[in-house]
Amino acid sequence: MKKTTLKVRLTFIRPMLATSPGDKKIYEEFIASKAETPEKAKAELDGLTVEEAIEHASTVFFRGPNGEIRTSSHLVKGNIKENIRNLIDLGDCPLSQWQVKRVVNSFVQMPDEFITYNVAGEVTTLQRPLRAETLRGDRVALARSEQIGSASTCEFSIIVLEPENLPLAKKDKGSDHLPLSAYVQQALRYGEFNGLGCWRSAGFGRYSVEI
């Protein structure tokens, strides 16, 4: 079995907003439905320590044992999937649009459960309006998120298993293709346009990458 290990360093071009709900009860229900084991669910829950004043109203970052800022590593896998789909739409990746989720989930692994951030400056909060179209008309609410500033960094590893045959789009079937790790690297470089965290549509969480 062939595999490639990527050593990755991200430097944020724009501030990154947190994604985890500050209300532990909400998070507990969600994580319990998604975690592979109860132990993993508990590990994520134990990482949340936020002050009562913002607990029910914000998205927050996990805190490590020494107060370090961190997120679950699944954020990066989600970003890789999203960015590969964007590259397919741009005509820069031959993979099948319908197989991206399966390929990344099966062959792209994050050995560390959490990613720790070297924060530039202080963790601050950002309030922003959320607009939604409903059957009763447009609705507007306020959302509040913790954020880390531009120039914050993080480092992590990605292990990519290299299948011999990748599922290609119909128009590319039978043609040569690059190793899966090459498309993962392309997806990470696309983080300059579509990054991590909340409110990505406004450019938050964009990053440059060194691999």
N, C-alpha and C positions, 0 to 999 in steps of 0.2 A: 504494500500500500504506500503510494507516494503522498507525501504531505509537505507543505511549505509553511514555515513560521515567519510571520511578519511582525517586526518590532515597530510600533507606531507611536509617534508623538504629535499631538494636536496642539496648535496655538490658536486661540479664539480671536477672530477678526472683529466680531461683535459680541456683546454680552450674551450669556446663555441663561435662560430662565429654567427654574426647577419644574419638575413634572409630577412629583409625588404629593398627594393630598396631605395637608397638615392634620386632618382629623384621622386619628389612628383607627377608629371604628370603620370608617369608609375604606381605608387602605387594607385593613385586616380582612374584610369580606372579599375585596378584589384579589388580594394576594392568595388567600386560601383557595380561590377557584383556579388560580393560574400556576401556583408553585408545584414543582415536581414532588416535593415531600413536605410534611409538616415542619421538619427541621429547617428547611430553606425558607419557608414562610416566616418562621419565628426569627431567623437571622435578619431578614429584611425589616421586620417590625421592630426589633430591638435597636435598629440603627436610627430610628426616628426619635429625636428629642427636640421639641419646639416649645416655645413659651406659650402659655395658655392664651395670651391675648391674640395670637395669630393662628392658633391651632385649627380653628374651624373655618378660616377664611382664606387661606393661602395654599399655594403649592410650594413645597419646601424641598431642600436637599436632605439626603441622609447625613447623619453625623457618625463618624467613626469613633472608636474608643477614646481617642484623644481630641475629639472635636473636629477632626478633619472633614472637609466637604467631599462627598462622594455620591455616585449614582450607581444603580444596577447596570451591569455591562450589557444587558439586553437592549439598552438604548442604541448602542453602536450597531448591533445586528439589525435592528429596525431601520436605522439610517442607511445601512448598506443595501437592504432590500429596496427602500424607497429610491435611492440614488441609482441603482441598477435599472429600475423601471424608467426613471427619467432618461438615462443614457439610451435605453432601447427606443424610447420615443424620439430621441434626437438622431437615431440611426447610427449610434456609436457602439452598440453592443448587440451581438447576434443571438443572444439567449432568447428563449421563448418567454414572452410576457407571463404566460400562465404557469410557468414552472419556477419562477424566481423564488417564491416563498419556500417551496420544497427543497430546492437546491441549496439555498442559504441555510435553512434549518438543519439539513442533513450533513452538509460538508464544511460549514464555517463554524468554528468553535471558539468561544472566549474562555480561556483557562481560568481567569479570575472572575469571581462572582461580582465584585465591585470595582469601579474605577475611581481613583482618588485624584482630586484636582489640586494643583498648585495655584492658589487664588491670588490674582493681582489686585491688591487693595483689600477692601472690606466687602463682605456679603451685604448687599442692599436689597430693597424691595421695589418692585415696579407695579403700579396700578394701571390697568388698561380697560377699555370698554370691550365687552363681548357682544356681538350682534348675531341674532339668529332669526331666520324666517320660520314662523309657526302658522298653524291654521288660524290663530287669532291675530295674526299680523306680526310685524317686526317686534322683537323683544330686545332690550338692551340691559345688560348687567355689568357690574364691575368685577374684575378678576384681579387678584393680587398674587404675585409670585416673588420668591427670592431670586436674586440674580447674582452671577459672578461676572466680573468685568472683562473687557477686552484685554488681551495679552495674558490671560490665565491659560494654563497648560495642563495637559495630562498625558500619561504614557501607559501603554498596555500592549499586550501581545494578542495576535490572532493566529489560530492554527487553521489552515485550509487544506482539506483533503482534496486530492487532485483526481477526479474521475476521468477515465480515458475518453468517455463519450458524454458530452453535455447536451441537454435538450435544446436544440436550436429552433428558431422561428422557421416557418415553412420555406420562406424565400432563401434561407441560408443553409438548409439541410444538404448534407453531402459536401459542404465546403469545409476548409480547415478553420480551426478556432484556436484561440489562445488558451493557456491554462486558466482554471477558475481563479487562481490567485491574482492573475493579471486584471481580471474584471473587478475583483474586490478592491485592488489598488486604484483602479479608475473610479470606482464608486466613492472611495475615501477622498480622492482629489476633487470630486464634484462637491465635497463639503464646503468648498469656497462659495457655492451658490445655494446649497441647501444643507443646513447643519443640524445640530442637536437641540433638544429641549422644546419648550412651548413657543408659540408665536413665530414659527419658522417662516410663515408667509410674509412677515414684516422684516425678515432678514436676521432675526435673532439666532444666535447659536452657530453662525457661519464660522468656519475655521480653515486654516492652512494646515498641511500635513507633511511630515517627514517620515519616510519609510526606509 
